[in-house]
Amino acid sequence: MKNFDYYIGIDVSKLTLDVTILCECENTTKTVHYKIENSEKSIAQFVRNKLGKYDSEQLLFCFEDTGIYSMPIAYYLSNHQMAYWQVSAVEIKRSKGIARGKDDRTDSKEIAFYAFTHRHKFRPSRISTESIQQLRLLFTEREKVLKSLAALEKTAENKDFISKDVFKVVASVNRTLLKQLKKSLKIIEEKILSIIDSDEKLNRRYKLLTSIPGIGMQTAVYLMIVTKGFDSFDNWRQLACYAGVAPFPYQSGTSIRGRNKVHHLADKKLKSLLNMCAICAVRHDRELKAYYERKVKDGKSKMLVINNVRAKLLARAFAVINRGTPFVNTCKFAA
């Protein structure tokens, strides 16, 4: 565990950053608060004017992962090789205990104290590569287009319940919109594949992932996004926990003996994709199909077995990435 002399807690909002500097001096903690604009220029000025006199190796910046709003501070700290820690907002909130009231200044102070008291868990954060960032944005746009397509396709339901003269008012507009959205979807998917093809590392890992029965283009891309190219998780069990497919015990004393179950805190999109992958794998992969049928025959619930298959797919994903060779279906070599 590395100890730092100064812990900088940052509460991020769209326009401003509330910054609290915490230092432990003479067995007591002292804090000082600043408020700056959320821009790379203001961040650079603040670090130069207020923190320039300190050794940068003794500074630990900590802030919540707020998506695009936290990118300016992350870019600056990463480019200047300064230690920073992006933490889930839920984890910081639950570490505070009982809290009454809320304001940005207090939040930044709580984040600084979180970094100080939980420094034994510190793991340096880093921004994703440019290719991963581009894939994330394109994948988000793809999701928006799919939702719009699903909504517009429901317009056709009116056809069977209203007169043709009434329906024709919207029919041509609906067809045009659907055509444009389908064209946009194709462009986005082609752009995603072109980015993967242009990055040797991503291209190699994409081919390894899609060699696994059940894992297709969408899931392979999203796996690379959430794992930052499989560099942000140490093993498949950590990813299974993140995806919400790892079961946990629910027991207490002698009276509570609940069954093991997954937790609701999870990446719901990844969990949904893995669910579709598991269903596809059970249908087309001989090994997983035999496993599914055997467990169901033993009395296990179908959803429990599907969840096990989801975990197996993550294990296979990490196996092919770590091994560097495509998935080998051993069932075809069986007698």
C-alpha positions in Angstrom: 0.0 0.0 0.0 1.4 3.4 -1.0 0.8 6.3 1.2 0.4 9.8 -0.2 0.9 13.1 1.6 -2.1 14.8 0.0 -5.5 13.5 -1.1 -7.5 15.6 -3.5 -11.2 14.9 -3.6 -13.1 16.3 -6.6 -16.8 16.6 -6.9 -17.5 16.8 -10.7 -20.4 18.6 -12.3 -21.0 19.8 -15.8 -19.6 23.4 -15.4 -17.6 23.3 -12.2 -15.3 21.2 -10.0 -15.3 21.4 -6.2 -11.8 20.5 -5.0 -10.9 19.6 -1.4 -7.2 19.0 -0.6 -6.7 16.8 2.5 -3.4 16.4 4.3 -2.5 14.5 7.5 -0.3 16.8 9.6 0.8 16.1 13.2 -1.7 13.3 13.7 -4.6 15.5 12.5 -6.2 16.1 9.1 -6.5 19.5 7.5 -8.6 20.4 4.5 -8.9 23.3 2.2 -11.6 23.9 -0.5 -11.5 25.4 -4.0 -14.0 25.8 -6.8 -12.9 25.9 -10.4 -14.3 25.6 -13.9 -14.6 22.2 -15.4 -12.2 22.7 -18.3 -8.6 21.6 -19.1 -7.4 25.2 -19.0 -8.8 25.8 -15.5 -7.5 22.5 -14.2 -4.0 23.2 -15.5 -4.0 26.6 -13.9 -5.2 25.1 -10.6 -2.6 22.3 -10.5 0.2 24.8 -11.4 -0.8 27.5 -9.0 -2.1 25.5 -6.0 -0.3 22.2 -6.2 2.8 23.1 -8.1 4.9 23.4 -4.8 4.1 19.8 -3.9 5.8 16.6 -5.2 3.4 15.2 -7.8 4.2 11.7 -6.6 2.7 12.5 -3.2 -0.6 13.6 -4.7 -3.6 11.3 -5.2 -6.6 12.7 -7.0 -10.0 10.9 -6.4 -13.3 11.6 -8.1 -16.5 9.9 -9.2 -16.8 8.3 -12.6 -19.4 10.7 -14.1 -18.9 9.8 -17.7 -18.1 12.7 -20.1 -18.1 15.4 -17.3 -15.1 13.7 -15.6 -13.1 13.4 -18.9 -11.3 16.8 -18.8 -9.7 16.1 -15.4 -9.0 12.5 -16.4 -7.3 13.6 -19.6 -5.1 16.2 -17.8 -4.0 13.8 -15.0 -3.3 11.0 -17.5 -1.3 13.2 -19.8 0.8 14.5 -16.9 1.2 11.0 -15.4 -0.3 11.9 -12.1 -2.0 9.3 -9.9 -5.8 9.4 -10.0 -8.6 7.2 -8.9 -12.0 7.1 -10.5 -14.5 5.4 -8.1 -18.1 4.4 -8.6 -20.5 7.0 -7.1 -22.4 4.2 -5.4 -19.3 3.0 -3.5 -18.5 6.5 -2.3 -22.1 7.1 -1.2 -22.3 3.9 0.7 -19.0 4.5 2.4 -20.2 7.8 3.9 -22.6 6.2 6.4 -25.4 8.3 7.7 -25.5 11.7 6.0 -27.8 14.6 6.4 -28.0 17.2 3.7 -25.9 17.5 0.6 -23.8 20.1 -1.2 -20.9 20.0 -3.6 -18.3 21.3 -1.1 -19.2 18.6 1.4 -19.2 15.9 -1.3 -15.7 16.8 -2.4 -14.5 16.6 1.2 -16.2 13.2 1.6 -14.4 12.0 -1.6 -11.1 13.2 -0.2 -11.7 11.3 3.0 -12.7 8.2 1.0 -9.4 8.3 -0.8 -7.6 8.7 2.5 -9.4 6.0 4.5 -9.6 3.5 1.6 -6.0 4.0 0.2 -5.3 0.3 0.8 -7.7 -0.4 -2.1 -6.2 2.2 -4.4 -5.7 1.0 -8.0 -4.5 3.5 -10.5 -7.1 4.5 -13.1 -6.4 5.3 -16.7 -8.4 6.5 -19.7 -9.3 4.2 -22.5 -7.4 4.2 -25.7 -8.7 6.4 -28.5 -10.1 3.4 -30.4 -12.0 2.2 -27.3 -13.4 5.7 -26.7 -14.6 5.8 -30.4 -16.1 2.3 -30.1 -18.0 3.4 -26.9 -19.5 6.4 -28.6 -20.5 4.5 -31.7 -22.0 1.6 -29.7 -24.1 4.2 -27.8 -25.3 5.7 -31.1 -26.1 2.2 -32.3 -28.3 1.6 -29.2 -30.1 4.9 -29.8 -30.8 3.9 -33.4 -32.1 0.5 -32.4 -34.5 2.0 -29.9 -35.8 4.5 -32.5 -36.3 1.6 -35.0 -38.2 -0.4 -32.4 -40.5 2.6 -31.7 -41.1 3.5 -35.3 -41.8 -0.1 -36.3 -44.8 -0.1 -33.9 -46.5 2.4 -36.2 -47.5 -0.5 -38.5 -49.8 -1.8 -35.8 -52.2 1.0 -36.6 -52.8 -0.4 -40.1 -55.1 -3.2 -38.9 -57.3 -1.0 -36.7 -57.8 2.2 -38.6 -59.0 3.1 -42.2 -56.4 3.1 -45.0 -57.2 6.8 -45.7 -56.2 7.7 -42.2 -53.1 5.5 -42.0 -51.7 6.7 -45.4 -51.0 10.1 -43.8 -48.2 8.6 -41.7 -47.3 5.5 -43.7 -44.9 7.2 -46.2 -43.3 9.3 -43.4 -42.8 6.1 -41.4 -41.2 4.2 -44.3 -38.8 7.1 -45.0 -37.7 7.3 -41.4 -37.2 3.5 -41.1 -35.2 3.5 -44.3 -33.0 6.3 -43.0 -32.5 4.7 -39.6 -31.6 1.3 -41.2 -29.1 3.0 -43.4 -27.6 4.8 -40.4 -27.4 1.6 -38.5 -25.4 0.0 -41.3 -23.1 3.0 -41.5 -22.4 2.8 -37.7 -21.7 -1.0 -37.8 -19.3 -0.5 -40.7 -17.6 2.2 -38.8 -17.2 0.0 -35.7 -15.7 -2.7 -37.8 -13.3 -0.3 -39.6 -12.0 1.0 -36.2 -11.4 -2.6 -35.1 -9.6 -3.4 -38.3 -7.4 -0.4 -38.0 -6.2 -1.3 -34.5 -4.1 -4.5 -34.6 -4.6 -5.4 -30.9 -8.4 -4.9 -31.0 -8.6 -6.7 -34.3 -6.8 -9.7 -32.9 -8.9 -9.8 -29.7 -12.1 -9.3 -31.7 -11.3 -12.4 -33.8 -10.5 -14.4 -30.7 -13.8 -13.5 -29.0 -16.0 -14.2 -32.0 -14.4 -17.6 -32.3 -16.3 -18.6 -29.2 -19.7 -20.2 -30.1 -22.5 -17.8 -29.0 -20.5 -14.6 -28.9 -21.2 -12.4 -31.9 -20.1 -8.9 -33.1 -22.2 -6.9 -30.7 -21.1 -8.8 -27.5 -17.5 -8.9 -28.6 -17.4 -5.2 -29.1 -19.1 -4.4 -25.8 -16.8 -6.8 -23.9 -13.8 -4.9 -25.3 -15.4 -1.6 -24.3 -16.2 -2.4 -20.7 -12.9 -4.2 -20.1 -10.8 -1.5 -22.0 -9.4 -4.1 -24.3 -9.3 -6.7 -21.5 -6.8 -4.6 -19.5 -9.0 -3.4 -16.6 -10.1 -6.8 -15.2 -7.6 -9.4 -13.8 -9.8 -12.4 -14.4 -13.1 -13.6 -15.6 -14.5 -13.8 -12.0 -14.2 -10.1 -11.5 -16.0 -9.5 -14.9 -18.7 -12.0 -13.9 -19.3 -10.0 -10.7 -19.4 -6.7 -12.7 -21.8 -8.3 -15.2 -24.1 -9.5 -12.5 -23.8 -13.2 -13.2 -21.8 -14.2 -10.1 -23.9 -15.7 -7.3 -23.5 -14.6 -3.7 -24.8 -16.3 -0.5 -27.6 -14.8 1.5 -27.4 -16.2 5.0 -27.4 -14.8 8.5 -27.4 -16.6 11.9 -29.6 -19.6 12.1 -32.9 -18.2 10.8 -31.9 -16.8 7.4 -30.9 -19.5 4.9 -31.6 -17.9 1.5 -30.4 -19.5 -1.7 -27.4 -18.1 -3.5 -28.4 -15.4 -6.0 -26.9 -12.7 -8.3 -26.9 -9.1 -7.1 -28.9 -6.3 -8.8 -25.9 -4.0 -9.0 -24.6 -5.0 -12.5 -23.9 -3.8 -16.0 -27.4 -4.6 -17.3 -26.5 -4.2 -20.9 -23.6 -6.7 -20.6 -25.9 -9.1 -18.7 -28.6 -8.9 -21.4 -26.1 -9.6 -24.1 -24.6 -12.5 -22.3 -28.1 -13.9 -21.8 -28.7 -13.9 -25.5 -25.3 -15.4 -26.1 -26.0 -18.2 -23.6 -29.3 -19.1 -25.2 -27.5 -19.2 -28.6 -24.6 -21.3 -27.3 -26.9 -23.8 -25.7 -28.6 -24.4 -29.0 -25.5 -24.6 -31.2 -22.6 -25.7 -29.0 -22.6 -29.4 -28.3 -20.6 -29.1 -25.0 -22.9 -26.4 -23.5 -26.0 -28.1 -24.8 -25.1 -31.3 -23.1 -24.2 -29.4 -19.9 -27.6 -27.6 -20.0 -29.6 -30.7 -20.5 -27.7 -32.6 -17.8 -28.2 -29.9 -15.2 -31.9 -29.4 -16.0 -32.4 -33.2 -15.8 -30.8 -33.1 -12.3 -33.5 -30.7 -11.2 -31.7 -27.4 -11.6 -33.9 -24.4 -12.7 -33.4 -23.4 -16.3 -32.5 -19.8 -15.5 -29.8 -21.0 -13.0 -28.2 -23.1 -15.7 -28.4 -20.3 -18.2 -26.6 -18.1 -15.7 -23.9 -20.7 -15.3 -23.5 -20.7 -19.1 -23.1 -17.0 -19.1 -20.3 -17.3 -16.6 -18.7 -20.1 -18.7 -18.8 -17.8 -21.7 -16.9 -15.1 -19.8 -14.4 -17.8 -18.7 -13.9 -18.8 -22.3 -13.5 -15.2 -23.3 -10.6 -14.6 -20.8 -9.1 -18.0 -21.8 -8.8 -17.2 -25.5 -7.5 -13.7 -24.7 -4.9 -14.9 -22.3 -3.9 -17.8 -24.5 -3.9 -15.8 -27.7 -5.4 -18.6 -29.8 -9.0 -19.1 -31.0 -11.5 -21.2 -29.1 -11.1 -25.0 -29.8 -14.3 -27.0 -29.7 -13.1 -30.3 -28.1 -16.4 -32.1 -28.7 -15.6 -32.6 -32.3 -12.6 -34.7 -31.4 -14.6 -36.9 -29.1 -15.3 -40.5 -30.2 
